[in-house]
Amino acid sequence: MQVHPHVKPRRTGRLAAAATALAAVLGLGTLATPGAQAADNPYERGPAPTTSSIEASRGPYSVSQTSVSSLSVTGFGGGTIYYPTSTSDGTFGAVAISPGFTAYESSIAWLGPRLASQGFVVFTIDTNSTVDQPDSRGRQLLAALDYLTQRSSVRARVDSTRLGVMGHSMGGGGSLEAAKSRPSLQAAIPLTPWNVDKTWPELTTPTLIVGADGDTVASVSSHAEPFYNSLSSSLDRAYLELNNATHFTPNSSNTTIAKYSISWLKRFIDNDTRYEQFLCPLPRPSLTIEEYRGNCPHTG
């Protein structure tokens, strides 16, 4: 796994090691370093994950939500912000999610509370038009993130340096466009994506592409697989093909999509290596997974 240039380096482990070495030289035994382990990753949120916890319909955080009128924003069509109710853990990473062609926010709304309950601020959006193309949807995702971090009522809860994008169908193609335009994004998850542009070698954002074996709208052979294959081999990337699924599977609550989306967002937006176990070794084919490819991330 490459070191993502936008993740701040963690130095606590080195400081602890240096303190221990100094103590040994001075004959003082092991020096205590209070809070060193907790401070090792300041972006870590929530309890240690288990398979059950990331497959659950709700995570450890209670969730609140607020509606954003299209009349109060520019650059996108409004939407709904879902966020952890408590402020005791400080700020959270955030993700904006776009619906697909002819679709509305309601088609991807299930992801809002599902992801927010795991410790993210999530903005499910409407687009300016239901027929907007992927490049427009990419710009709208970025406009939504800018609104979220700069003007929204929950902006104080968001860490503006830790942002990601998701989208379904043309919204998935839009998430690729957004990551291309703004390399500082730390995660992108296109869901059964569609785009006329098949090659994305310039992306530097860790990207999980989700395809469906039964997709007849954006077939994996014409969209998801070429997108994945075009990503740089040095990029943190993965391709999850759902088994017995269709183009519209991401429009309904889906445990497999949620499980790996949560793991990907936690690993790359929160730099939380506790979620490494769900991504590495690579998941094997199952009743819900047709295939899974990727660069196996690793700790360190």
Secondary structure, 3 states (H helix, E strand, C coil): CCCCCCCCCCCHHHHHHHHHHHHHHHCCCCCCCCCHHHHCCCCCCCCCCCHHHHHCCCCCCCEEEEEECHHHCCCCCCEEEEEECCCCCCCEEEEEEECCCCCCHHHHCCHHHHHHCCCCEEEEECCCCCCCCHHHHHHHHHHHHHHHHHCCCCHHHEEEEEEEEEEECHHHHHHHHHHHHCCCCCEEEEECCCCCCCCCCCCCCCEEEEEECCCCCCCCCCCHHHHHHHCCCCCCEEEEEECCCCCCHHHCCCHHHHHHHHHHHHHHCCCCHHHHHHCCCCCCCCCCEEEEEECCCCCC
